[in-house]
Amino acid sequence: MGDAVLDIKNLSKRYNSKWALKNINLRLDKGRIYGLIGKNGAGKTTLMRMITGLSFPTEGIINVFGKSITRN
């Protein structure tokens, strides 16, 4: 395996009583090509918003290039 560009551990997002994402684990390695696919309402946009810092997770850790981007 190569270096991790993105490493997500136990990521969850809840809006009131509804879970948008629950316990997502994902590792994207340098030099690889990935696609994000899923049904409507699967949480793709919620995940991208958290990776880009437009939204914050309820639980879990997001590391980009080895540095945490999740706030306390």
PDB file of N, CA, C and O in Angstrom:
ATOM      1  N   MET A   1       0.833  -1.186   0.000  1.00  0.00           N
ATOM      2  CA  MET A   1       0.000   0.000   0.000  1.00  0.00           C
ATOM      3  C   MET A   1       0.874   1.244   0.000  1.00  0.00           C
ATOM      4  O   MET A   1       1.972   1.258   0.556  1.00  0.00           O
ATOM      5  N   GLY A   2       0.356   2.290  -0.641  1.00  0.00           N
ATOM      6  CA  GLY A   2       1.068   3.558  -0.684  1.00  0.00           C
ATOM      7  C   GLY A   2       0.690   4.445   0.477  1.00  0.00           C
ATOM      8  O   GLY A   2       0.035   4.023   1.430  1.00  0.00           O
ATOM      9  N   ASP A   3       1.122   5.684   0.370  1.00  0.00           N
ATOM     10  CA  ASP A   3       0.792   6.672   1.392  1.00  0.00           C
ATOM     11  C   ASP A   3      -0.682   7.038   1.311  1.00  0.00           C
ATOM     12  O   ASP A   3      -1.246   7.130   0.220  1.00  0.00           O
ATOM     13  N   ALA A   4      -1.303   7.247   2.461  1.00  0.00           N
ATOM     14  CA  ALA A   4      -2.719   7.606   2.501  1.00  0.00           C
ATOM     15  C   ALA A   4      -2.885   9.098   2.245  1.00  0.00           C
ATOM     16  O   ALA A   4      -2.311   9.926   2.952  1.00  0.00           O
ATOM     17  N   VAL A   5      -3.665   9.430   1.243  1.00  0.00           N
ATOM     18  CA  VAL A   5      -4.029  10.814   0.974  1.00  0.00           C
ATOM     19  C   VAL A   5      -5.213  11.186   1.861  1.00  0.00           C
ATOM     20  O   VAL A   5      -5.283  12.300   2.381  1.00  0.00           O
ATOM     21  N   LEU A   6      -6.129  10.259   2.028  1.00  0.00           N
ATOM     22  CA  LEU A   6      -7.315  10.448   2.856  1.00  0.00           C
ATOM     23  C   LEU A   6      -7.511   9.209   3.714  1.00  0.00           C
ATOM     24  O   LEU A   6      -7.495   8.087   3.208  1.00  0.00           O
ATOM     25  N   ASP A   7      -7.693   9.411   5.004  1.00  0.00           N
ATOM     26  CA  ASP A   7      -7.920   8.302   5.931  1.00  0.00           C
ATOM     27  C   ASP A   7      -9.069   8.688   6.852  1.00  0.00           C
ATOM     28  O   ASP A   7      -8.951   9.628   7.638  1.00  0.00           O
ATOM     29  N   ILE A   8     -10.175   7.968   6.754  1.00  0.00           N
ATOM     30  CA  ILE A   8     -11.380   8.250   7.532  1.00  0.00           C
ATOM     31  C   ILE A   8     -11.629   7.067   8.457  1.00  0.00           C
ATOM     32  O   ILE A   8     -11.619   5.915   8.023  1.00  0.00           O
ATOM     33  N   LYS A   9     -11.854   7.360   9.739  1.00  0.00           N
ATOM     34  CA  LYS A   9     -12.068   6.293  10.725  1.00  0.00           C
ATOM     35  C   LYS A   9     -13.333   6.559  11.529  1.00  0.00           C
ATOM     36  O   LYS A   9     -13.478   7.609  12.156  1.00  0.00           O
ATOM     37  N   ASN A  10     -14.243   5.597  11.502  1.00  0.00           N
ATOM     38  CA  ASN A  10     -15.483   5.614  12.291  1.00  0.00           C
ATOM     39  C   ASN A  10     -16.250   6.927  12.154  1.00  0.00           C
ATOM     40  O   ASN A  10     -16.720   7.476  13.151  1.00  0.00           O
ATOM     41  N   LEU A  11     -16.377   7.426  10.948  1.00  0.00           N
ATOM     42  CA  LEU A  11     -17.036   8.693  10.687  1.00  0.00           C
ATOM     43  C   LEU A  11     -18.554   8.531  10.711  1.00  0.00           C
ATOM     44  O   LEU A  11     -19.106   7.647  10.057  1.00  0.00           O
ATOM     45  N   SER A  12     -19.219   9.396  11.473  1.00  0.00           N
ATOM     46  CA  SER A  12     -20.674   9.385  11.564  1.00  0.00           C
ATOM     47  C   SER A  12     -21.190  10.813  11.561  1.00  0.00           C
ATOM     48  O   SER A  12     -20.535  11.724  12.067  1.00  0.00           O
ATOM     49  N   LYS A  13     -22.377  10.999  10.982  1.00  0.00           N
ATOM     50  CA  LYS A  13     -23.033  12.304  10.980  1.00  0.00           C
ATOM     51  C   LYS A  13     -24.509  12.085  11.257  1.00  0.00           C
ATOM     52  O   LYS A  13     -25.170  11.286  10.594  1.00  0.00           O
ATOM     53  N   ARG A  14     -25.019  12.813  12.256  1.00  0.00           N
ATOM     54  CA  ARG A  14     -26.422  12.693  12.629  1.00  0.00           C
ATOM     55  C   ARG A  14     -27.065  14.072  12.547  1.00  0.00           C
ATOM     56  O   ARG A  14     -26.510  15.062  13.022  1.00  0.00           O
ATOM     57  N   TYR A  15     -28.232  14.116  11.944  1.00  0.00           N
ATOM     58  CA  TYR A  15     -29.072  15.317  11.924  1.00  0.00           C
ATOM     59  C   TYR A  15     -30.299  14.995  12.764  1.00  0.00           C
ATOM     60  O   TYR A  15     -31.145  14.198  12.360  1.00  0.00           O
ATOM     61  N   ASN A  16     -30.394  15.620  13.939  1.00  0.00           N
ATOM     62  CA  ASN A  16     -31.460  15.322  14.909  1.00  0.00           C
ATOM     63  C   ASN A  16     -31.458  13.832  15.213  1.00  0.00           C
ATOM     64  O   ASN A  16     -30.479  13.343  15.775  1.00  0.00           O
ATOM     65  N   SER A  17     -32.489  13.095  14.875  1.00  0.00           N
ATOM     66  CA  SER A  17     -32.531  11.665  15.190  1.00  0.00           C
ATOM     67  C   SER A  17     -32.168  10.782  13.995  1.00  0.00           C
ATOM     68  O   SER A  17     -32.179   9.557  14.118  1.00  0.00           O
ATOM     69  N   LYS A  18     -31.845  11.378  12.836  1.00  0.00           N
ATOM     70  CA  LYS A  18     -31.532  10.615  11.616  1.00  0.00           C
ATOM     71  C   LYS A  18     -30.025  10.556  11.376  1.00  0.00           C
ATOM     72  O   LYS A  18     -29.335  11.572  11.460  1.00  0.00           O
ATOM     73  N   TRP A  19     -29.525   9.364  11.080  1.00  0.00           N
ATOM     74  CA  TRP A  19     -28.122   9.188  10.731  1.00  0.00           C
ATOM     75  C   TRP A  19     -27.957   9.366   9.228  1.00  0.00           C
ATOM     76  O   TRP A  19     -28.576   8.642   8.448  1.00  0.00           O
ATOM     77  N   ALA A  20     -27.130  10.322   8.812  1.00  0.00           N
ATOM     78  CA  ALA A  20     -26.802  10.499   7.396  1.00  0.00           C
ATOM     79  C   ALA A  20     -25.661   9.546   7.018  1.00  0.00           C
ATOM     80  O   ALA A  20     -25.647   8.983   5.923  1.00  0.00           O
ATOM     81  N   LEU A  21     -24.713   9.375   7.935  1.00  0.00           N
ATOM     82  CA  LEU A  21     -23.605   8.428   7.795  1.00  0.00           C
ATOM     83  C   LEU A  21     -23.385   7.775   9.151  1.00  0.00           C
ATOM     84  O   LEU A  21     -23.561   8.410  10.191  1.00  0.00           O
ATOM     85  N   LYS A  22     -23.002   6.514   9.133  1.00  0.00           N
ATOM     86  CA  LYS A  22     -22.756   5.841  10.408  1.00  0.00           C
ATOM     87  C   LYS A  22     -21.566   4.892  10.267  1.00  0.00           C
ATOM     88  O   LYS A  22     -21.608   3.936   9.492  1.00  0.00           O
ATOM     89  N   ASN A  23     -20.506   5.171  11.030  1.00  0.00           N
ATOM     90  CA  ASN A  23     -19.304   4.333  11.118  1.00  0.00           C
ATOM     91  C   ASN A  23     -18.655   4.048   9.759  1.00  0.00           C
ATOM     92  O   ASN A  23     -18.471   2.889   9.387  1.00  0.00           O
ATOM     93  N   ILE A  24     -18.313   5.105   9.025  1.00  0.00           N
ATOM     94  CA  ILE A  24     -17.653   4.977   7.727  1.00  0.00           C
ATOM     95  C   ILE A  24     -16.139   4.902   7.941  1.00  0.00           C
ATOM     96  O   ILE A  24     -15.564   5.719   8.660  1.00  0.00           O
ATOM     97  N   ASN A  25     -15.509   3.922   7.313  1.00  0.00           N
ATOM     98  CA  ASN A  25     -14.056   3.784   7.307  1.00  0.00           C
ATOM     99  C   ASN A  25     -13.615   3.760   5.853  1.00  0.00           C
ATOM    100  O   ASN A  25     -14.153   3.007   5.042  1.00  0.00           O
ATOM    101  N   LEU A  26     -12.618   4.601   5.528  1.00  0.00           N
ATOM    102  CA  LEU A  26     -12.195   4.731   4.135  1.00  0.00           C
ATOM    103  C   LEU A  26     -10.736   5.163   4.101  1.00  0.00           C
ATOM    104  O   LEU A  26     -10.318   6.023   4.877  1.00  0.00           O
ATOM    105  N   ARG A  27      -9.975   4.574   3.213  1.00  0.00           N
ATOM    106  CA  ARG A  27      -8.575   4.963   3.024  1.00  0.00           C
ATOM    107  C   ARG A  27      -8.328   5.086   1.528  1.00  0.00           C
ATOM    108  O   ARG A  27      -8.557   4.144   0.770  1.00  0.00           O
ATOM    109  N   LEU A  28      -7.857   6.262   1.110  1.00  0.00           N
ATOM    110  CA  LEU A  28      -7.515   6.499  -0.290  1.00  0.00           C
ATOM    111  C   LEU A  28      -6.007   6.693  -0.380  1.00  0.00           C
ATOM    112  O   LEU A  28      -5.445   7.579   0.264  1.00  0.00           O
ATOM    113  N   ASP A  29      -5.361   5.858  -1.185  1.00  0.00           N
ATOM    114  CA  ASP A  29      -3.902   5.897  -1.306  1.00  0.00           C
ATOM    115  C   ASP A  29      -3.459   6.758  -2.479  1.00  0.00           C
ATOM    116  O   ASP A  29      -4.153   6.877  -3.488  1.00  0.00           O
ATOM    117  N   LYS A  30      -2.295   7.350  -2.320  1.00  0.00           N
ATOM    118  CA  LYS A  30      -1.681   8.198  -3.335  1.00  0.00           C
ATOM    119  C   LYS A  30      -1.467   7.401  -4.627  1.00  0.00           C
ATOM    120  O   LYS A  30      -1.040   6.247  -4.600  1.00  0.00           O
ATOM    121  N   GLY A  31      -1.773   8.044  -5.753  1.00  0.00           N
ATOM    122  CA  GLY A  31      -1.528   7.426  -7.050  1.00  0.00           C
ATOM    123  C   GLY A  31      -2.634   6.514  -7.552  1.00  0.00           C
ATOM    124  O   GLY A  31      -2.498   5.911  -8.617  1.00  0.00           O
ATOM    125  N   ARG A  32      -3.707   6.403  -6.819  1.00  0.00           N
ATOM    126  CA  ARG A  32      -4.830   5.552  -7.218  1.00  0.00           C
ATOM    127  C   ARG A  32      -6.012   6.414  -7.643  1.00  0.00           C
ATOM    128  O   ARG A  32      -6.093   7.584  -7.269  1.00  0.00           O
ATOM    129  N   ILE A  33      -6.922   5.849  -8.417  1.00  0.00           N
ATOM    130  CA  ILE A  33      -8.128   6.552  -8.851  1.00  0.00           C
ATOM    131  C   ILE A  33      -9.326   5.883  -8.187  1.00  0.00           C
ATOM    132  O   ILE A  33      -9.457   4.659  -8.203  1.00  0.00           O
ATOM    133  N   TYR A  34     -10.200   6.706  -7.600  1.00  0.00           N
ATOM    134  CA  TYR A  34     -11.370   6.193  -6.883  1.00  0.00           C
ATOM    135  C   TYR A  34     -12.630   6.891  -7.386  1.00  0.00           C
ATOM    136  O   TYR A  34     -12.566   8.006  -7.905  1.00  0.00           O
ATOM    137  N   GLY A  35     -13.753   6.241  -7.232  1.00  0.00           N
ATOM    138  CA  GLY A  35     -15.053   6.828  -7.537  1.00  0.00           C
ATOM    139  C   GLY A  35     -15.964   6.657  -6.334  1.00  0.00           C
ATOM    140  O   GLY A  35     -15.848   5.690  -5.581  1.00  0.00           O
ATOM    141  N   LEU A  36     -16.866   7.605  -6.165  1.00  0.00           N
ATOM    142  CA  LEU A  36     -17.825   7.548  -5.061  1.00  0.00           C
ATOM    143  C   LEU A  36     -19.210   7.403  -5.674  1.00  0.00           C
ATOM    144  O   LEU A  36     -19.730   8.336  -6.286  1.00  0.00           O
ATOM    145  N   ILE A  37     -19.801   6.228  -5.507  1.00  0.00           N
ATOM    146  CA  ILE A  37     -21.097   5.972  -6.106  1.00  0.00           C
ATOM    147  C   ILE A  37     -22.065   5.465  -5.040  1.00  0.00           C
ATOM    148  O   ILE A  37     -21.651   4.926  -4.013  1.00  0.00           O
ATOM    149  N   GLY A  38     -23.339   5.644  -5.295  1.00  0.00           N
ATOM    150  CA  GLY A  38     -24.361   5.153  -4.380  1.00  0.00           C
ATOM    151  C   GLY A  38     -25.716   5.714  -4.749  1.00  0.00           C
ATOM    152  O   GLY A  38     -25.820   6.627  -5.568  1.00  0.00           O
ATOM    153  N   LYS A  39     -26.741   5.171  -4.149  1.00  0.00           N
ATOM    154  CA  LYS A  39     -28.102   5.620  -4.392  1.00  0.00           C
ATOM    155  C   LYS A  39     -28.320   7.023  -3.844  1.00  0.00           C
ATOM    156  O   LYS A  39     -27.531   7.524  -3.043  1.00  0.00           O
ATOM    157  N   ASN A  40     -29.413   7.653  -4.292  1.00  0.00           N
ATOM    158  CA  ASN A  40     -29.801   8.939  -3.720  1.00  0.00           C
ATOM    159  C   ASN A  40     -30.036   8.757  -2.226  1.00  0.00           C
ATOM    160  O   ASN A  40     -30.669   7.792  -1.799  1.00  0.00           O
ATOM    161  N   GLY A  41     -29.520   9.691  -1.443  1.00  0.00           N
ATOM    162  CA  GLY A  41     -29.689   9.621   0.010  1.00  0.00           C
ATOM    163  C   GLY A  41     -28.700   8.718   0.714  1.00  0.00           C
ATOM    164  O   GLY A  41     -28.848   8.464   1.909  1.00  0.00           O
ATOM    165  N   ALA A  42     -27.686   8.221   0.001  1.00  0.00           N
ATOM    166  CA  ALA A  42     -26.717   7.306   0.605  1.00  0.00           C
ATOM    167  C   ALA A  42     -25.684   8.013   1.472  1.00  0.00           C
ATOM    168  O   ALA A  42     -25.010   7.365   2.274  1.00  0.00           O
ATOM    169  N   GLY A  43     -25.542   9.342   1.327  1.00  0.00           N
ATOM    170  CA  GLY A  43     -24.602  10.094   2.144  1.00  0.00           C
ATOM    171  C   GLY A  43     -23.373  10.584   1.403  1.00  0.00           C
ATOM    172  O   GLY A  43     -22.424  11.049   2.035  1.00  0.00           O
ATOM    173  N   LYS A  44     -23.363  10.492   0.077  1.00  0.00           N
ATOM    174  CA  LYS A  44     -22.205  10.920  -0.711  1.00  0.00           C
ATOM    175  C   LYS A  44     -21.902  12.404  -0.513  1.00  0.00           C
ATOM    176  O   LYS A  44     -20.756  12.776  -0.258  1.00  0.00           O
ATOM    177  N   THR A  45     -22.905  13.237  -0.625  1.00  0.00           N
ATOM    178  CA  THR A  45     -22.711  14.682  -0.470  1.00  0.00           C
ATOM    179  C   THR A  45     -22.333  15.030   0.961  1.00  0.00           C
ATOM    180  O   THR A  45     -21.486  15.897   1.180  1.00  0.00           O
ATOM    181  N   THR A  46     -22.936  14.378   1.928  1.00  0.00           N
ATOM    182  CA  THR A  46     -22.591  14.608   3.332  1.00  0.00           C
ATOM    183  C   THR A  46     -21.129  14.271   3.572  1.00  0.00           C
ATOM    184  O   THR A  46     -20.429  15.021   4.252  1.00  0.00           O
ATOM    185  N   LEU A  47     -20.656  13.162   3.029  1.00  0.00           N
ATOM    186  CA  LEU A  47     -19.262  12.770   3.160  1.00  0.00           C
ATOM    187  C   LEU A  47     -18.337  13.809   2.532  1.00  0.00           C
ATOM    188  O   LEU A  47     -17.343  14.202   3.143  1.00  0.00           O
ATOM    189  N   MET A  48     -18.652  14.255   1.321  1.00  0.00           N
ATOM    190  CA  MET A  48     -17.814  15.246   0.641  1.00  0.00           C
ATOM    191  C   MET A  48     -17.802  16.574   1.399  1.00  0.00           C
ATOM    192  O   MET A  48     -16.767  17.237   1.461  1.00  0.00           O
ATOM    193  N   ARG A  49     -18.923  16.964   1.969  1.00  0.00           N
ATOM    194  CA  ARG A  49     -18.978  18.202   2.755  1.00  0.00           C
ATOM    195  C   ARG A  49     -18.091  18.113   3.989  1.00  0.00           C
ATOM    196  O   ARG A  49     -17.460  19.100   4.366  1.00  0.00           O
ATOM    197  N   MET A  50     -18.035  16.963   4.612  1.00  0.00           N
ATOM    198  CA  MET A  50     -17.176  16.808   5.785  1.00  0.00           C
ATOM    199  C   MET A  50     -15.699  16.781   5.395  1.00  0.00           C
ATOM    200  O   MET A  50     -14.863  17.334   6.111  1.00  0.00           O
ATOM    201  N   ILE A  51     -15.369  16.151   4.283  1.00  0.00           N
ATOM    202  CA  ILE A  51     -13.977  16.114   3.826  1.00  0.00           C
ATOM    203  C   ILE A  51     -13.483  17.517   3.483  1.00  0.00           C
ATOM    204  O   ILE A  51     -12.328  17.852   3.747  1.00  0.00           O
ATOM    205  N   THR A  52     -14.354  18.336   2.898  1.00  0.00           N
ATOM    206  CA  THR A  52     -13.961  19.692   2.494  1.00  0.00           C
ATOM    207  C   THR A  52     -14.113  20.723   3.611  1.00  0.00           C
ATOM    208  O   THR A  52     -13.744  21.882   3.426  1.00  0.00           O
ATOM    209  N   GLY A  53     -14.647  20.326   4.759  1.00  0.00           N
ATOM    210  CA  GLY A  53     -14.769  21.239   5.891  1.00  0.00           C
ATOM    211  C   GLY A  53     -16.026  22.087   5.885  1.00  0.00           C
ATOM    212  O   GLY A  53     -16.143  23.015   6.684  1.00  0.00           O
ATOM    213  N   LEU A  54     -16.972  21.789   5.000  1.00  0.00           N
ATOM    214  CA  LEU A  54     -18.227  22.537   4.964  1.00  0.00           C
ATOM    215  C   LEU A  54     -19.222  22.052   6.008  1.00  0.00           C
ATOM    216  O   LEU A  54     -20.200  22.736   6.310  1.00  0.00           O
ATOM    217  N   SER A  55     -18.967  20.871   6.557  1.00  0.00           N
ATOM    218  CA  SER A  55     -19.799  20.291   7.602  1.00  0.00           C
ATOM    219  C   SER A  55     -18.863  19.546   8.548  1.00  0.00           C
ATOM    220  O   SER A  55     -17.735  19.224   8.176  1.00  0.00           O
ATOM    221  N   PHE A  56     -19.318  19.273   9.753  1.00  0.00           N
ATOM    222  CA  PHE A  56     -18.472  18.617  10.739  1.00  0.00           C
ATOM    223  C   PHE A  56     -19.125  17.330  11.216  1.00  0.00           C
ATOM    224  O   PHE A  56     -20.343  17.272  11.388  1.00  0.00           O
ATOM    225  N   PRO A  57     -18.314  16.294  11.430  1.00  0.00           N
ATOM    226  CA  PRO A  57     -18.864  15.005  11.845  1.00  0.00           C
ATOM    227  C   PRO A  57     -19.380  15.017  13.277  1.00  0.00           C
ATOM    228  O   PRO A  57     -18.898  15.775  14.118  1.00  0.00           O
ATOM    229  N   THR A  58     -20.360  14.172  13.538  1.00  0.00           N
ATOM    230  CA  THR A  58     -20.836  13.939  14.893  1.00  0.00           C
ATOM    231  C   THR A  58     -19.797  13.113  15.648  1.00  0.00           C
ATOM    232  O   THR A  58     -19.535  13.355  16.826  1.00  0.00           O
ATOM    233  N   GLU A  59     -19.209  12.137  14.958  1.00  0.00           N
ATOM    234  CA  GLU A  59     -18.179  11.271  15.530  1.00  0.00           C
ATOM    235  C   GLU A  59     -17.169  10.929  14.441  1.00  0.00           C
ATOM    236  O   GLU A  59     -17.476  11.011  13.252  1.00  0.00           O
ATOM    237  N   GLY A  60     -15.975  10.550  14.851  1.00  0.00           N
ATOM    238  CA  GLY A  60     -14.981  10.046  13.917  1.00  0.00           C
ATOM    239  C   GLY A  60     -13.875  11.024  13.588  1.00  0.00           C
ATOM    240  O   GLY A  60     -13.866  12.166  14.048  1.00  0.00           O
ATOM    241  N   ILE A  61     -12.939  10.544  12.777  1.00  0.00           N
ATOM    242  CA  ILE A  61     -11.724  11.282  12.443  1.00  0.00           C
ATOM    243  C   ILE A  61     -11.537  11.307  10.929  1.00  0.00           C
ATOM    244  O   ILE A  61     -11.752  10.303  10.250  1.00  0.00           O
ATOM    245  N   ILE A  62     -11.133  12.474  10.407  1.00  0.00           N
ATOM    246  CA  ILE A  62     -10.768  12.616   9.000  1.00  0.00           C
ATOM    247  C   ILE A  62      -9.332  13.138   8.951  1.00  0.00           C
ATOM    248  O   ILE A  62      -9.041  14.210   9.481  1.00  0.00           O
ATOM    249  N   ASN A  63      -8.443  12.385   8.320  1.00  0.00           N
ATOM    250  CA  ASN A  63      -7.059  12.810   8.124  1.00  0.00           C
ATOM    251  C   ASN A  63      -6.803  12.986   6.640  1.00  0.00           C
ATOM    252  O   ASN A  63      -7.092  12.093   5.844  1.00  0.00           O
ATOM    253  N   VAL A  64      -6.255  14.150   6.264  1.00  0.00           N
ATOM    254  CA  VAL A  64      -5.859  14.418   4.884  1.00  0.00           C
ATOM    255  C   VAL A  64      -4.356  14.635   4.904  1.00  0.00           C
ATOM    256  O   VAL A  64      -3.856  15.510   5.611  1.00  0.00           O
ATOM    257  N   PHE A  65      -3.633  13.834   4.121  1.00  0.00           N
ATOM    258  CA  PHE A  65      -2.171  13.871   4.102  1.00  0.00           C
ATOM    259  C   PHE A  65      -1.590  13.757   5.511  1.00  0.00           C
ATOM    260  O   PHE A  65      -0.595  14.410   5.829  1.00  0.00           O
ATOM    261  N   GLY A  66      -2.211  12.928   6.355  1.00  0.00           N
ATOM    262  CA  GLY A  66      -1.702  12.651   7.686  1.00  0.00           C
ATOM    263  C   GLY A  66      -2.078  13.671   8.754  1.00  0.00           C
ATOM    264  O   GLY A  66      -1.701  13.509   9.915  1.00  0.00           O
ATOM    265  N   LYS A  67      -2.813  14.718   8.385  1.00  0.00           N
ATOM    266  CA  LYS A  67      -3.193  15.741   9.358  1.00  0.00           C
ATOM    267  C   LYS A  67      -4.705  15.734   9.551  1.00  0.00           C
ATOM    268  O   LYS A  67      -5.468  15.651   8.588  1.00  0.00           O
ATOM    269  N   SER A  68      -5.122  15.822  10.807  1.00  0.00           N
ATOM    270  CA  SER A  68      -6.542  15.812  11.130  1.00  0.00           C
ATOM    271  C   SER A  68      -7.208  17.102  10.678  1.00  0.00           C
ATOM    272  O   SER A  68      -6.680  18.192  10.898  1.00  0.00           O
ATOM    273  N   ILE A  69      -8.374  16.976  10.043  1.00  0.00           N
ATOM    274  CA  ILE A  69      -9.155  18.161   9.665  1.00  0.00           C
ATOM    275  C   ILE A  69     -10.454  18.236  10.458  1.00  0.00           C
ATOM    276  O   ILE A  69     -11.278  19.118  10.215  1.00  0.00           O
ATOM    277  N   THR A  70     -10.645  17.317  11.406  1.00  0.00           N
ATOM    278  CA  THR A  70     -11.843  17.343  12.228  1.00  0.00           C
ATOM    279  C   THR A  70     -11.615  18.267  13.407  1.00  0.00           C
ATOM    280  O   THR A  70     -10.530  18.298  13.988  1.00  0.00           O
ATOM    281  N   ARG A  71     -12.657  19.025  13.758  1.00  0.00           N
ATOM    282  CA  ARG A  71     -12.522  19.926  14.902  1.00  0.00           C
ATOM    283  C   ARG A  71     -12.936  19.212  16.171  1.00  0.00           C
ATOM    284  O   ARG A  71     -13.653  18.213  16.119  1.00  0.00           O
ATOM    285  N   ASN A  72     -12.495  19.710  17.295  1.00  0.00           N
ATOM    286  CA  ASN A  72     -12.807  19.095  18.601  1.00  0.00           C
ATOM    287  C   ASN A  72     -14.209  19.475  19.008  1.00  0.00           C
ATOM    288  O   ASN A  72     -14.675  19.067  20.072  1.00  0.00           O
TER     289      ASN A  72
END
